[in-house]
Amino acid sequence: MSLYEQILTVYPTLTSDDFVPITGTIHLQNDSDGKGDYIKSWNHPTLAQPTQEQLQATGK
Amino acid sequence: MSGVPYTFANATTTIALSNLDANFATPVTIGNTSVALGNTVTTLGNVTLAGATITSAPTAAPCFSAYTTSTQSVSGGTSTKITMASTEFNIGTGWDTSNSWFKPSVAGYYFFNGQIAISTAQNRLIPTIYKNGSSFKTGSDIGAPTFEATTSALIYLNGSTDYVEFYVGYIAVTSALNGAGPATNFFQGFLARSA
């Protein structure tokens, strides 16, 4: 399960608009440097950035 | 070559281009100073050149066309940098094949064009140009199922520290680039105007 899918599991109300570059409030990024996907910025007005525990729990 | 050097102070004088050599190297006296225009940077002030053809050495203008050499996975909802390790051409060596970014040594306004092709049809597919590590210009936000999208932009680069990269800014479903080679996934740019 990708980071994007984990976040959507934690917050099902999020839509694709929330993740669109520049205009979205959540920015996931992968710099193709072997380090994988990560949350570059989280500026959602009402939902808090999920904790590592919340993300890991989605895979159980 | 008769009539040269010309001597004038406050008068307006027209020098026929035919009286100058091909490199404007014929000595000309302006005021009390003798200058050769040739390859010397000279500030003259209030000088009008009529009928002159200015050549800006276009062969020195950076340009590149980079492309993917292998398929690459791209995660849904994530901005993924596209790795481009080969070039069709790389004038001025601004494209860094190790880091997949363009960092030219000439300041100016650069025009970029890029295309991404995904192996799975996407309801949203947004190519994005990054400048100095941050998303800077987004491309067409395709709303219907599609496999390909393009983007273009005119961006100023300072010729020393500024650089640009090409990302898949957003795709709806985790997938992979569709094939490799200069015809499918590419990023190109050229100097449109020097600073």
gemmi code that builds the backbone of each chain (N, CA, C; Angstrom):
import gemmi

chains = {
    "A": [
        ("MET", (0.852, -1.194, 0.000), (0.000, 0.000, 0.000), (0.887, 1.244, 0.000)),
        ("SER", (0.641, 2.129, -0.954), (1.460, 3.330, -1.058), (1.117, 4.323, 0.043)),
        ("LEU", (2.000, 5.295, 0.230), (1.748, 6.334, 1.226), (0.430, 7.050, 0.943)),
        ("TYR", (0.170, 7.307, -0.308), (-1.078, 7.965, -0.730), (-2.284, 7.138, -0.288)),
        ("GLU", (-2.223, 5.852, -0.521), (-3.338, 4.983, -0.150), (-3.479, 4.890, 1.371)),
        ("GLN", (-2.374, 4.895, 2.078), (-2.430, 4.889, 3.540), (-3.129, 6.139, 4.060)),
        ("ILE", (-2.788, 7.272, 3.473), (-3.406, 8.535, 3.922), (-4.898, 8.553, 3.610)),
        ("LEU", (-5.264, 8.038, 2.446), (-6.687, 7.985, 2.089), (-7.444, 7.037, 3.006)),
        ("THR", (-6.759, 6.021, 3.510), (-7.404, 5.105, 4.458), (-7.644, 5.803, 5.793)),
        ("VAL", (-6.673, 6.581, 6.217), (-6.821, 7.314, 7.484), (-7.882, 8.406, 7.344)),
        ("TYR", (-7.863, 9.098, 6.204), (-8.799, 10.203, 5.970), (-9.559, 9.960, 4.656)),
        ("PRO", (-10.638, 9.193, 4.698), (-11.387, 8.861, 3.466), (-12.041, 10.072, 2.810)),
        ("THR", (-12.156, 11.165, 3.519), (-12.816, 12.341, 2.924), (-11.896, 13.126, 1.996)),
        ("LEU", (-10.630, 12.837, 2.029), (-9.709, 13.543, 1.138), (-9.993, 13.186, -0.314)),
        ("THR", (-9.763, 14.141, -1.201), (-9.960, 13.912, -2.637), (-8.658, 14.195, -3.375)),
        ("SER", (-8.688, 13.920, -4.664), (-7.479, 14.149, -5.461), (-7.072, 15.619, -5.451)),
        ("ASP", (-8.037, 16.513, -5.346), (-7.711, 17.948, -5.334), (-6.774, 18.313, -4.182)),
        ("ASP", (-6.888, 17.561, -3.087), (-6.037, 17.855, -1.934), (-4.555, 17.572, -2.221)),
        ("PHE", (-4.286, 16.756, -3.241), (-2.910, 16.314, -3.496), (-2.305, 16.922, -4.762)),
        ("VAL", (-3.058, 17.750, -5.447), (-2.569, 18.334, -6.697), (-1.440, 19.337, -6.392)),
        ("PRO", (-0.359, 19.308, -7.179), (0.758, 20.231, -6.928), (0.311, 21.698, -6.946)),
        ("ILE", (0.906, 22.463, -6.099), (0.739, 23.922, -5.995), (-0.622, 24.300, -5.409)),
        ("THR", (-1.722, 23.803, -5.983), (-3.038, 24.207, -5.479), (-3.528, 23.325, -4.337)),
        ("GLY", (-3.012, 22.115, -4.207), (-3.426, 21.230, -3.126), (-2.769, 21.613, -1.806)),
        ("THR", (-3.315, 21.062, -0.730), (-2.780, 21.393, 0.597), (-1.886, 20.286, 1.157)),
        ("ILE", (-1.863, 19.150, 0.468), (-1.017, 18.031, 0.897), (-0.093, 17.677, -0.260)),
        ("HIS", (1.184, 17.629, 0.017), (2.133, 17.375, -1.061), (2.987, 16.159, -0.729)),
        ("LEU", (2.739, 15.083, -1.450), (3.566, 13.884, -1.326), (4.605, 13.911, -2.443)),
        ("GLN", (5.801, 13.440, -2.135), (6.860, 13.541, -3.129), (7.762, 12.318, -3.100)),
        ("ASN", (8.324, 12.041, -4.261), (9.338, 10.995, -4.404), (10.406, 11.546, -5.335)),
        ("ASP", (11.622, 11.719, -4.830), (12.691, 12.337, -5.602), (13.506, 11.323, -6.405)),
        ("SER", (13.017, 10.096, -6.471), (13.692, 9.042, -7.225), (15.147, 8.885, -6.801)),
        ("ASP", (15.365, 9.008, -5.512), (16.711, 8.847, -4.955), (16.809, 7.596, -4.088)),
        ("GLY", (15.796, 6.721, -4.199), (15.807, 5.482, -3.439), (15.193, 5.584, -2.055)),
        ("LYS", (14.785, 6.770, -1.659), (14.245, 6.958, -0.315), (12.730, 6.812, -0.263)),
        ("GLY", (12.089, 6.686, -1.418), (10.661, 6.428, -1.459), (9.788, 7.655, -1.285)),
        ("ASP", (8.470, 7.389, -1.130), (7.497, 8.474, -1.000), (7.582, 9.081, 0.401)),
        ("TYR", (7.358, 10.375, 0.471), (7.330, 11.041, 1.774), (6.393, 12.249, 1.725)),
        ("ILE", (5.991, 12.725, 2.898), (5.144, 13.913, 2.984), (6.050, 15.140, 2.964)),
        ("LYS", (6.013, 15.866, 1.859), (6.872, 17.057, 1.774), (6.243, 18.217, 2.537)),
        ("SER", (4.937, 18.356, 2.422), (4.259, 19.416, 3.178), (2.820, 19.000, 3.448)),
        ("TRP", (2.302, 19.440, 4.582), (0.930, 19.142, 4.978), (0.339, 20.433, 5.514)),
        ("ASN", (-0.574, 21.014, 4.729), (-1.191, 22.288, 5.112), (-2.717, 22.209, 5.045)),
        ("HIS", (-3.247, 21.009, 5.286), (-4.701, 20.870, 5.246), (-5.320, 21.708, 6.367)),
        ("PRO", (-6.397, 22.423, 6.064), (-6.957, 23.359, 7.059), (-7.616, 22.686, 8.256)),
        ("THR", (-8.061, 21.438, 8.123), (-8.778, 20.823, 9.257), (-8.192, 19.480, 9.698)),
        ("LEU", (-7.556, 18.772, 8.825), (-7.039, 17.441, 9.168), (-5.556, 17.519, 9.514)),
        ("ALA", (-5.205, 16.897, 10.623), (-3.810, 16.900, 11.062), (-2.997, 15.861, 10.300)),
        ("GLN", (-1.732, 16.140, 10.130), (-0.864, 15.168, 9.464), (-0.880, 13.864, 10.251)),
        ("PRO", (-1.142, 12.740, 9.582), (-1.217, 11.461, 10.310), (0.134, 11.076, 10.895)),
        ("THR", (0.079, 10.419, 12.021), (1.305, 9.956, 12.660), (1.797, 8.690, 11.971)),
        ("GLN", (3.038, 8.356, 12.232), (3.598, 7.125, 11.671), (2.802, 5.911, 12.138)),
        ("GLU", (2.322, 5.956, 13.374), (1.527, 4.849, 13.911), (0.215, 4.707, 13.149)),
        ("GLN", (-0.418, 5.826, 12.843), (-1.671, 5.782, 12.083), (-1.444, 5.197, 10.691)),
        ("LEU", (-0.348, 5.589, 10.067), (-0.064, 5.085, 8.727), (0.244, 3.593, 8.756)),
        ("GLN", (1.033, 3.187, 9.735), (1.396, 1.776, 9.828), (0.180, 0.916, 10.135)),
        ("ALA", (-0.765, 1.464, 10.874), (-1.956, 0.698, 11.251), (-2.831, 0.377, 10.044)),
        ("THR", (-2.705, 1.153, 8.977), (-3.547, 0.907, 7.803), (-3.157, -0.366, 7.085)),
        ("GLY", (-1.945, -0.819, 7.317), (-1.482, -2.020, 6.632), (-1.743, -3.298, 7.393)),
        ("LYS", (-2.306, -3.167, 8.574), (-2.529, -4.364, 9.399), (-3.868, -5.010, 9.075)),
    ],
    "B": [
        ("MET", (40.867, 51.464, -47.895), (39.537, 51.870, -47.407), (39.585, 53.360, -47.105)),
        ("SER", (38.971, 54.179, -47.959), (39.054, 55.622, -47.792), (38.060, 56.128, -46.758)),
        ("GLY", (38.400, 57.270, -46.201), (37.454, 57.933, -45.303), (37.536, 57.504, -43.870)),
        ("VAL", (38.379, 56.569, -43.516), (38.495, 56.146, -42.130), (39.931, 56.342, -41.697)),
        ("PRO", (40.239, 56.573, -40.434), (39.247, 56.710, -39.359), (38.454, 58.002, -39.437)),
        ("TYR", (37.199, 57.935, -38.959), (36.354, 59.112, -38.902), (36.633, 59.841, -37.601)),
        ("THR", (36.638, 61.134, -37.659), (36.819, 61.926, -36.460), (35.621, 62.838, -36.278)),
        ("PHE", (34.988, 62.739, -35.133), (33.860, 63.623, -34.863), (33.749, 63.785, -33.363)),
        ("ALA", (33.238, 64.896, -32.942), (33.077, 65.189, -31.516), (31.603, 65.277, -31.175)),
        ("ASN", (31.035, 66.444, -31.381), (29.621, 66.609, -31.075), (28.736, 66.436, -32.308)),
        ("ALA", (29.341, 66.202, -33.420), (28.571, 66.086, -34.648), (28.013, 64.669, -34.794)),
        ("THR", (26.906, 64.559, -35.488), (26.335, 63.254, -35.823), (26.924, 62.811, -37.145)),
        ("THR", (27.526, 61.679, -37.133), (28.210, 61.205, -38.322), (27.770, 59.790, -38.635)),
        ("THR", (27.501, 59.552, -39.855), (27.122, 58.211, -40.294), (28.324, 57.533, -40.924)),
        ("ILE", (28.601, 56.356, -40.452), (29.702, 55.576, -41.004), (29.098, 54.435, -41.805)),
        ("ALA", (29.327, 54.415, -43.062), (28.801, 53.339, -43.894), (29.424, 52.013, -43.460)),
        ("LEU", (28.578, 51.020, -43.323), (29.100, 49.723, -42.895), (30.138, 49.191, -43.860)),
        ("SER", (30.015, 49.625, -45.111), (30.989, 49.150, -46.094), (32.378, 49.681, -45.816)),
        ("ASN", (32.455, 50.714, -44.976), (33.759, 51.266, -44.621), (34.361, 50.586, -43.397)),
        ("LEU", (33.605, 49.693, -42.811), (34.134, 48.943, -41.669), (34.436, 47.532, -42.120)),
        ("ASP", (35.380, 46.929, -41.459), (35.668, 45.552, -41.840), (34.640, 44.612, -41.202)),
        ("ALA", (34.747, 43.348, -41.491), (33.712, 42.390, -41.089), (33.522, 42.311, -39.587)),
        ("ASN", (34.510, 42.640, -38.838), (34.416, 42.540, -37.375), (34.328, 43.906, -36.700)),
        ("PHE", (33.975, 44.948, -37.464), (33.947, 46.303, -36.935), (35.286, 46.664, -36.291)),
        ("ALA", (36.342, 46.105, -36.810), (37.653, 46.300, -36.188), (38.376, 47.518, -36.737)),
        ("THR", (37.754, 48.180, -37.719), (38.391, 49.361, -38.267), (38.467, 50.456, -37.202)),
        ("PRO", (39.607, 51.041, -36.985), (39.726, 52.071, -35.945), (38.793, 53.244, -36.226)),
        ("VAL", (38.102, 53.698, -35.213), (37.200, 54.841, -35.301), (37.563, 55.785, -34.169)),
        ("THR", (37.655, 57.064, -34.474), (37.941, 58.040, -33.437), (36.657, 58.719, -33.027)),
        ("ILE", (36.301, 58.605, -31.780), (35.099, 59.233, -31.235), (35.565, 60.194, -30.163)),
        ("GLY", (35.236, 61.458, -30.363), (35.781, 62.464, -29.451), (37.286, 62.448, -29.567)),
        ("ASN", (37.936, 62.271, -28.477), (39.394, 62.221, -28.512), (39.922, 60.807, -28.324)),
        ("THR", (38.991, 59.847, -28.356), (39.387, 58.475, -28.079), (39.283, 57.628, -29.334)),
        ("SER", (40.273, 56.845, -29.585), (40.252, 55.935, -30.721), (39.876, 54.552, -30.219)),
        ("VAL", (38.857, 53.986, -30.800), (38.412, 52.661, -30.363), (38.296, 51.752, -31.566)),
        ("ALA", (38.460, 50.480, -31.314), (38.178, 49.449, -32.306), (36.990, 48.658, -31.772)),
        ("LEU", (35.969, 48.545, -32.563), (34.732, 47.941, -32.058), (34.802, 46.419, -32.028)),
        ("GLY", (35.582, 45.852, -32.874), (35.763, 44.411, -33.025), (35.336, 43.528, -31.878)),
        ("ASN", (36.238, 42.935, -31.208), (35.921, 42.021, -30.118), (36.053, 42.684, -28.753)),
        ("THR", (36.125, 44.001, -28.752), (36.282, 44.713, -27.492), (34.935, 45.214, -27.006)),
        ("VAL", (34.641, 45.019, -25.732), (33.425, 45.563, -25.148), (33.673, 47.042, -24.886)),
        ("THR", (32.952, 47.893, -25.605), (33.187, 49.331, -25.518), (31.874, 50.054, -25.260)),
        ("THR", (31.850, 50.918, -24.280), (30.655, 51.714, -24.008), (30.794, 53.039, -24.730)),
        ("LEU", (29.903, 53.266, -25.703), (29.996, 54.470, -26.508), (28.969, 55.507, -26.093)),
        ("GLY", (27.739, 55.081, -25.792), (26.686, 56.012, -25.427), (26.202, 56.823, -26.619)),
        ("ASN", (24.884, 56.918, -26.770), (24.266, 57.745, -27.814), (24.766, 57.412, -29.212)),
        ("VAL", (25.108, 56.176, -29.425), (25.542, 55.762, -30.753), (24.419, 54.964, -31.396)),
        ("THR", (24.072, 55.302, -32.606), (23.033, 54.575, -33.324), (23.660, 53.814, -34.473)),
        ("LEU", (23.415, 52.513, -34.484), (23.879, 51.707, -35.595), (22.687, 51.470, -36.505)),
        ("ALA", (22.773, 51.941, -37.708), (21.685, 51.750, -38.668), (22.100, 50.722, -39.708)),
        ("GLY", (21.207, 49.809, -39.962), (21.481, 48.820, -40.991), (22.455, 47.750, -40.590)),
        ("ALA", (22.745, 47.677, -39.287), (23.704, 46.667, -38.839), (23.001, 45.346, -38.546)),
        ("THR", (23.661, 44.265, -38.776), (23.150, 42.954, -38.422), (23.889, 42.479, -37.188)),
        ("ILE", (23.138, 42.229, -36.105), (23.738, 41.799, -34.859), (23.636, 40.280, -34.757)),
        ("THR", (24.739, 39.632, -34.581), (24.761, 38.187, -34.411), (25.124, 37.862, -32.970)),
        ("SER", (24.249, 37.081, -32.300), (24.445, 36.821, -30.875), (25.014, 35.435, -30.616)),
        ("ALA", (25.758, 34.926, -31.517), (26.413, 33.634, -31.338), (25.435, 32.551, -30.874)),
        ("PRO", (24.449, 32.178, -31.684), (23.424, 31.218, -31.261), (23.992, 29.852, -30.897)),
        ("THR", (25.159, 29.537, -31.386), (25.709, 28.222, -31.071), (26.082, 28.105, -29.603)),
        ("ALA", (26.155, 29.252, -28.899), (26.508, 29.209, -27.479), (25.279, 29.073, -26.586)),
        ("ALA", (24.078, 29.187, -27.130), (22.862, 29.137, -26.324), (22.584, 27.701, -25.876)),
        ("PRO", (22.432, 27.503, -24.558), (22.188, 26.139, -24.069), (20.844, 25.583, -24.546)),
        ("CYS", (20.821, 24.313, -24.855), (19.574, 23.608, -25.138), (19.823, 22.122, -24.930)),
        ("PHE", (18.744, 21.397, -24.657), (18.882, 19.969, -24.381), (17.596, 19.249, -24.711)),
        ("SER", (17.705, 17.945, -24.873), (16.546, 17.065, -24.983), (16.906, 15.781, -24.251)),
        ("ALA", (16.307, 15.595, -23.066), (16.623, 14.432, -22.234), (15.461, 13.447, -22.258)),
        ("TYR", (15.767, 12.184, -21.998), (14.700, 11.185, -22.035), (15.021, 10.021, -21.102)),
        ("THR", (13.975, 9.240, -20.806), (14.123, 8.095, -19.914), (14.760, 6.931, -20.663)),
        ("THR", (15.540, 6.163, -19.939), (16.176, 5.000, -20.555), (15.632, 3.697, -20.001)),
        ("SER", (14.743, 3.784, -19.016), (14.115, 2.579, -18.464), (12.772, 2.981, -17.887)),
        ("THR", (11.916, 1.996, -17.711), (10.627, 2.305, -17.122), (10.805, 2.613, -15.645)),
        ("GLN", (9.842, 3.291, -15.083), (9.974, 3.782, -13.712), (8.607, 3.761, -13.069)),
        ("SER", (8.525, 3.255, -11.830), (7.247, 3.236, -11.131), (6.932, 4.625, -10.597)),
        ("VAL", (5.653, 4.953, -10.591), (5.197, 6.251, -10.080), (3.975, 6.006, -9.198)),
        ("SER", (4.025, 6.545, -7.989), (2.975, 6.305, -7.006), (1.804, 7.244, -7.205)),
        ("GLY", (0.613, 6.726, -6.974), (-0.580, 7.551, -7.020), (-0.507, 8.659, -5.987)),
        ("GLY", (-1.033, 9.822, -6.357), (-1.108, 10.936, -5.418), (0.202, 11.579, -5.055)),
        ("THR", (1.266, 11.178, -5.720), (2.607, 11.608, -5.323), (3.331, 12.271, -6.493)),
        ("SER", (4.069, 13.320, -6.197), (4.922, 13.939, -7.210), (6.208, 13.137, -7.313)),
        ("THR", (6.423, 12.514, -8.441), (7.583, 11.642, -8.614), (8.520, 12.213, -9.669)),
        ("LYS", (9.762, 12.361, -9.291), (10.750, 12.877, -10.236), (11.016, 11.849, -11.334)),
        ("ILE", (11.061, 12.326, -12.566), (11.347, 11.449, -13.691), (12.853, 11.443, -13.937)),
        ("THR", (13.417, 10.263, -13.912), (14.856, 10.107, -14.118), (15.157, 10.021, -15.607)),
        ("MET", (16.017, 10.909, -16.071), (16.378, 10.923, -17.494), (17.895, 10.919, -17.613)),
        ("ALA", (18.425, 9.756, -17.940), (19.869, 9.567, -17.921), (20.517, 9.699, -19.288)),
        ("SER", (19.724, 9.964, -20.312), (20.295, 10.106, -21.648), (19.762, 11.363, -22.322)),
        ("THR", (20.513, 11.826, -23.293), (20.085, 13.007, -24.044), (20.232, 12.761, -25.538)),
        ("GLU", (19.345, 13.382, -26.285), (19.511, 13.400, -27.742), (20.569, 14.433, -28.111)),
        ("PHE", (20.531, 15.559, -27.393), (21.562, 16.578, -27.525), (21.601, 17.348, -26.217)),
        ("ASN", (22.739, 17.960, -25.924), (22.917, 18.653, -24.646), (23.924, 19.774, -24.846)),
        ("ILE", (23.519, 20.776, -25.605), (24.405, 21.887, -25.942), (24.650, 22.734, -24.685)),
        ("GLY", (25.902, 22.882, -24.336), (26.241, 23.636, -23.135), (26.283, 22.770, -21.882)),
        ("THR", (25.970, 21.474, -22.044), (26.024, 20.485, -20.953), (25.248, 20.935, -19.719)),
        ("GLY", (24.135, 21.624, -19.926), (23.314, 22.039, -18.785), (22.536, 20.898, -18.166)),
        ("TRP", (22.210, 19.881, -18.971), (21.471, 18.746, -18.427), (22.440, 17.803, -17.719)),
        ("ASP", (22.175, 17.550, -16.446), (23.001, 16.659, -15.634), (22.358, 15.279, -15.647)),
        ("THR", (22.989, 14.338, -16.333), (22.392, 13.013, -16.466), (22.426, 12.233, -15.156)),
        ("SER", (23.299, 12.594, -14.239), (23.352, 11.905, -12.942), (22.213, 12.348, -12.026)),
        ("ASN", (21.929, 13.637, -12.036), (20.894, 14.176, -11.143), (19.567, 14.447, -11.843)),
        ("SER", (19.544, 14.277, -13.146), (18.330, 14.538, -13.930), (17.782, 15.938, -13.669)),
        ("TRP", (18.661, 16.916, -13.783), (18.198, 18.296, -13.703), (18.960, 19.138, -14.700)),
        ("PHE", (18.373, 20.325, -14.983), (18.973, 21.249, -15.940), (19.429, 22.485, -15.189)),
        ("LYS", (20.734, 22.713, -15.200), (21.321, 23.873, -14.519), (22.273, 24.553, -15.501)),
        ("PRO", (21.776, 25.523, -16.253), (22.610, 26.155, -17.287), (23.575, 27.177, -16.692)),
        ("SER", (24.606, 27.474, -17.463), (25.597, 28.459, -17.031), (25.329, 29.830, -17.646)),
        ("VAL", (24.259, 29.957, -18.381), (23.898, 31.229, -19.004), (22.570, 31.697, -18.404)),
        ("ALA", (22.557, 32.902, -17.855), (21.320, 33.447, -17.282), (20.353, 33.838, -18.389)),
        ("GLY", (19.077, 33.591, -18.157), (18.095, 33.997, -19.144), (16.761, 33.326, -18.956)),
        ("TYR", (15.934, 33.481, -19.955), (14.577, 32.953, -19.926), (14.544, 31.707, -20.810)),
        ("TYR", (14.224, 30.595, -20.196), (14.284, 29.305, -20.880), (12.883, 28.756, -21.118)),
        ("PHE", (12.696, 28.213, -22.298), (11.433, 27.567, -22.609), (11.602, 26.059, -22.468)),
        ("PHE", (10.663, 25.439, -21.741), (10.724, 23.996, -21.496), (9.482, 23.314, -22.023)),
        ("ASN", (9.655, 22.078, -22.409), (8.567, 21.253, -22.907), (8.817, 19.826, -22.434)),
        ("GLY", (7.776, 19.189, -21.900), (7.953, 17.819, -21.434), (6.723, 16.981, -21.653)),
        ("GLN", (6.942, 15.687, -21.733), (5.824, 14.748, -21.895), (6.059, 13.519, -21.031)),
        ("ILE", (4.977, 13.040, -20.432), (5.032, 11.781, -19.702), (3.988, 10.838, -20.278)),
        ("ALA", (4.336, 9.575, -20.301), (3.422, 8.537, -20.781), (3.343, 7.457, -19.715)),
        ("ILE", (2.134, 7.157, -19.276), (1.890, 6.205, -18.202), (1.251, 4.942, -18.786)),
        ("SER", (1.590, 3.802, -18.216), (1.099, 2.535, -18.768), (-0.326, 2.209, -18.362)),
        ("THR", (-0.856, 2.935, -17.373), (-2.231, 2.726, -16.933), (-3.010, 4.018, -17.145)),
        ("ALA", (-4.185, 3.908, -17.740), (-4.991, 5.112, -17.982), (-5.297, 5.815, -16.665)),
        ("GLN", (-5.169, 7.130, -16.686), (-5.335, 7.921, -15.470), (-6.487, 8.912, -15.636)),
        ("ASN", (-7.264, 9.075, -14.569), (-8.306, 10.099, -14.591), (-7.732, 11.489, -14.341)),
        ("ARG", (-6.595, 11.528, -13.681), (-5.881, 12.793, -13.522), (-4.404, 12.523, -13.731)),
        ("LEU", (-3.776, 13.381, -14.495), (-2.355, 13.202, -14.825), (-1.772, 14.594, -15.045)),
        ("ILE", (-0.890, 15.008, -14.137), (-0.402, 16.395, -14.163), (1.124, 16.421, -14.174)),
        ("PRO", (1.744, 16.643, -15.318), (3.199, 16.842, -15.323), (3.537, 18.184, -14.696)),
        ("THR", (4.663, 18.258, -14.038), (5.018, 19.472, -13.305), (6.507, 19.765, -13.447)),
        ("ILE", (6.833, 21.022, -13.656), (8.227, 21.453, -13.703), (8.596, 22.030, -12.342)),
        ("TYR", (9.659, 21.518, -11.776), (10.179, 22.009, -10.497), (11.305, 23.002, -10.743)),
        ("LYS", (11.348, 24.033, -9.896), (12.479, 24.957, -9.926), (13.098, 24.983, -8.536)),
        ("ASN", (14.367, 24.711, -8.466), (15.120, 24.724, -7.204), (14.473, 23.861, -6.121)),
        ("GLY", (13.940, 22.699, -6.546), (13.436, 21.729, -5.584), (11.977, 21.849, -5.218)),
        ("SER", (11.262, 22.822, -5.781), (9.845, 22.994, -5.459), (9.022, 23.066, -6.737)),
        ("SER", (7.780, 22.554, -6.664), (6.903, 22.611, -7.832), (6.707, 24.064, -8.235)),
        ("PHE", (6.814, 24.309, -9.529), (6.839, 25.693, -10.018), (5.794, 25.946, -11.092)),
        ("LYS", (5.663, 25.027, -12.048), (4.675, 25.164, -13.111), (4.009, 23.809, -13.336)),
        ("THR", (2.678, 23.796, -13.227), (1.967, 22.559, -13.502), (1.487, 22.567, -14.941)),
        ("GLY", (1.372, 21.366, -15.491), (0.922, 21.233, -16.866), (-0.556, 20.952, -16.948)),
        ("SER", (-0.967, 20.459, -18.092), (-2.379, 20.176, -18.324), (-2.883, 19.145, -17.319)),
        ("ASP", (-4.029, 19.437, -16.717), (-4.652, 18.536, -15.750), (-5.723, 17.757, -16.506)),
        ("ILE", (-5.320, 16.620, -17.054), (-6.226, 15.848, -17.897), (-7.343, 15.259, -17.045)),
        ("GLY", (-8.588, 15.503, -17.427), (-9.722, 15.024, -16.649), (-10.293, 13.708, -17.133)),
        ("ALA", (-10.062, 13.367, -18.378), (-10.596, 12.118, -18.927), (-9.514, 11.048, -18.880)),
        ("PRO", (-9.899, 9.780, -18.941), (-8.864, 8.733, -18.933), (-7.823, 8.967, -20.011)),
        ("THR", (-6.580, 9.009, -19.611), (-5.522, 9.294, -20.568), (-4.243, 8.570, -20.177)),
        ("PHE", (-3.361, 8.421, -21.127), (-2.070, 7.786, -20.886), (-0.919, 8.795, -20.953)),
        ("GLU", (-1.172, 9.944, -21.550), (-0.082, 10.889, -21.776), (-0.513, 12.306, -21.437)),
        ("ALA", (0.449, 13.116, -21.039), (0.190, 14.531, -20.788), (1.472, 15.306, -21.047)),
        ("THR", (1.307, 16.577, -21.382), (2.456, 17.424, -21.684), (2.386, 18.716, -20.880)),
        ("THR", (3.506, 19.391, -20.843), (3.542, 20.701, -20.211), (4.618, 21.539, -20.874)),
        ("SER", (4.476, 22.835, -20.767), (5.502, 23.743, -21.264), (5.455, 25.014, -20.430)),
        ("ALA", (6.572, 25.709, -20.373), (6.633, 26.928, -19.562), (7.874, 27.719, -19.924)),
        ("LEU", (7.808, 29.006, -19.674), (8.961, 29.896, -19.834), (9.418, 30.285, -18.429)),
        ("ILE", (10.661, 29.959, -18.107), (11.142, 30.122, -16.728), (12.498, 30.827, -16.741)),
        ("TYR", (12.654, 31.776, -15.829), (13.944, 32.466, -15.698), (14.906, 31.626, -14.850)),
        ("LEU", (16.121, 31.472, -15.320), (17.171, 30.795, -14.556), (18.379, 31.725, -14.489)),
        ("ASN", (19.023, 31.789, -13.323), (20.064, 32.800, -13.112), (21.439, 32.424, -13.668)),
        ("GLY", (21.569, 31.224, -14.208), (22.836, 30.853, -14.828), (23.907, 30.391, -13.860)),
        ("SER", (23.555, 30.267, -12.584), (24.539, 29.785, -11.615), (23.935, 28.729, -10.685)),
        ("THR", (22.934, 29.097, -9.889), (22.381, 28.160, -8.908), (21.017, 27.605, -9.291)),
        ("ASP", (20.270, 28.288, -10.131), (18.914, 27.830, -10.483), (18.962, 26.541, -11.306)),
        ("TYR", (18.005, 25.655, -11.032), (17.893, 24.435, -11.823), (16.436, 24.007, -11.895)),
        ("VAL", (16.122, 23.216, -12.885), (14.766, 22.706, -13.041), (14.802, 21.193, -13.201)),
        ("GLU", (13.696, 20.568, -12.777), (13.529, 19.124, -12.881), (12.125, 18.842, -13.407)),
        ("PHE", (11.903, 17.621, -13.841), (10.611, 17.229, -14.397), (10.003, 16.135, -13.534)),
        ("TYR", (8.777, 16.378, -13.085), (8.079, 15.443, -12.203), (6.732, 15.054, -12.809)),
        ("VAL", (6.281, 13.874, -12.462), (4.856, 13.580, -12.580), (4.236, 14.189, -11.339)),
        ("GLY", (3.561, 15.312, -11.503), (3.053, 16.036, -10.347), (1.950, 15.316, -9.627)),
        ("TYR", (1.109, 14.658, -10.375), (0.028, 13.897, -9.756), (-0.482, 12.861, -10.745)),
        ("ILE", (-0.674, 11.654, -10.284), (-1.440, 10.663, -11.030), (-2.391, 10.008, -10.046)),
        ("ALA", (-3.522, 9.547, -10.560), (-4.569, 9.024, -9.681), (-4.234, 7.625, -9.166)),
        ("VAL", (-3.642, 6.803, -10.010), (-3.427, 5.400, -9.673), (-1.955, 5.057, -9.844)),
        ("THR", (-1.392, 4.354, -8.868), (-0.005, 3.914, -8.957), (0.212, 3.119, -10.231)),
        ("SER", (1.261, 3.455, -10.945), (1.498, 2.818, -12.239), (2.993, 2.896, -12.550)),
        ("ALA", (3.310, 2.858, -13.826), (4.707, 2.969, -14.259), (4.743, 3.737, -15.560)),
        ("LEU", (5.917, 4.304, -15.851), (6.081, 4.970, -17.133), (5.912, 3.937, -18.243)),
        ("ASN", (5.359, 4.383, -19.326), (5.121, 3.501, -20.452), (6.339, 3.498, -21.363)),
        ("GLY", (7.193, 2.491, -21.161), (8.356, 2.355, -22.011), (9.419, 3.396, -21.724)),
        ("ALA", (10.412, 3.455, -22.602), (11.511, 4.397, -22.451), (11.992, 4.782, -23.839)),
        ("GLY", (12.773, 5.840, -23.881), (13.293, 6.306, -25.156), (12.829, 7.718, -25.441)),
        ("PRO", (13.445, 8.363, -26.405), (13.212, 9.789, -26.639), (11.825, 10.134, -27.153)),
        ("ALA", (11.032, 9.136, -27.564), (9.734, 9.453, -28.161), (8.601, 9.496, -27.156)),
        ("THR", (8.800, 8.972, -25.957), (7.658, 8.839, -25.045), (7.757, 9.717, -23.802)),
        ("ASN", (8.826, 9.568, -23.053), (8.999, 10.365, -21.834), (10.236, 11.239, -22.010)),
        ("PHE", (10.008, 12.523, -22.141), (11.137, 13.405, -22.438), (10.935, 14.769, -21.801)),
        ("PHE", (12.027, 15.513, -21.709), (12.027, 16.880, -21.185), (13.049, 17.661, -21.989)),
        ("GLN", (12.612, 18.808, -22.527), (13.470, 19.572, -23.428), (13.478, 21.038, -22.998)),
        ("GLY", (14.501, 21.757, -23.376), (14.526, 23.179, -23.081), (15.566, 23.901, -23.909)),
        ("PHE", (15.357, 25.206, -24.053), (16.341, 26.017, -24.761), (16.277, 27.449, -24.275)),
        ("LEU", (17.352, 28.166, -24.462), (17.425, 29.572, -24.070), (16.621, 30.411, -25.064)),
        ("ALA", (15.532, 31.001, -24.580), (14.704, 31.827, -25.457), (15.229, 33.256, -25.525)),
        ("ARG", (15.739, 33.743, -24.384), (16.258, 35.109, -24.351), (17.244, 35.232, -23.202)),
        ("SER", (18.397, 35.759, -23.482), (19.374, 35.931, -22.416), (18.934, 37.060, -21.484)),
        ("ALA", (19.444, 37.034, -20.281), (19.018, 38.026, -19.286), (19.599, 39.394, -19.609)),
    ],
}
model = gemmi.Model(1)
for chain_id, residues in chains.items():
    chain = gemmi.Chain(chain_id)
    for i, (resn, *xyz) in enumerate(residues, 1):
        res = gemmi.Residue()
        res.name, res.seqid = resn, gemmi.SeqId(i, " ")
        for name, pos in zip(("N", "CA", "C"), xyz):
            atom = gemmi.Atom()
            atom.name, atom.element = name, gemmi.Element(name[0])
            atom.pos, atom.b_iso = gemmi.Position(*pos), 0.0
            res.add_atom(atom)
        chain.add_residue(res)
    model.add_chain(chain)
structure = gemmi.Structure()
structure.add_model(model)
structure.setup_entities()
